[in-house]
Amino acid sequence: MMLEILNRVMPLEVPHVQRNNEKLVRHYMAHSKDFPMNQQELAAEIGVDDGYLSSIISPSKDTGRYRRTLTGRDVLRFTSKGVYKVKNLGLNVNDPFEEELLRLAQIIEKDSLLQTLFKCFEQDIDPEDYLRPVLSALEKKKSQEPDITRPEKSSNSDKLE
């Protein structure tokens, strides 16, 4: 299943968030260290060629268009290296492919979660055995909460001033 998800989201083009991606990347470059990071340093950090990075974060001065369209693979590179949190990118959660990208990137950007999962696998522990009861308890608690449809009225709320 994971391979199927990767095959769907890696080539996914997301041009509608490309300008926001550029802003987030440039913010990271400006504030990532004690001194601003240049484009070559960022390209090396995320494992791409400097020209490729430029093509997805630098629009043409003439047309305002990017030479390459931002893809799911690019988003995963940025989030896995901590350049930005995917929830800040503005993906469309109503699109099933973008929602998959969002969910996958949220897992990938959480390095401590991945390391914990790897440790479980090394010890022949199935993490799902521990997560299922927690999720079940959360669902049970959620179903027991009252349905709040409107705020409580106070004695002053009925008065008009």
Secondary structure as UniProt FT lines:
FT   HELIX           2..9
FT   HELIX           15..17
FT   HELIX           18..31
FT   HELIX           39..46
FT   HELIX           50..57
FT   TURN            61..63
FT   HELIX           72..80
FT   TURN            81..82
FT   HELIX           86..88
FT   TURN            93..94
FT   HELIX           96..108
FT   HELIX           111..122
FT   TURN            123..124
FT   HELIX           127..144
FT   TURN            155..158
//
